[in-house]
């Protein structure tokens, strides 16, 4: 069940990343994309299968869309909105990894957490 949730959140993160890149050049689009990304990230419970999966999907898609196109131009603009999208792409995995639950110590007698 966790694997299915992780794959679903990976896809949701990728779709959200595509939408963020598609509308970031308009101020209202950037605000909506940034708010949707931040709120979704913080609303998901911290964990390998939830918040981190969403963040990986979002960052992977934005990173893939950052590569120059064959015409020589970029999908992400070189203005404050574009650099802010790249900044979010840098901060999102830091937040996702930084909020992972701490591992529980194992009981020396039974070997279980």
Helices and strands as residue ranges (DSSP letters): H 2-23, H 27-43, H 51-66, H 80-98
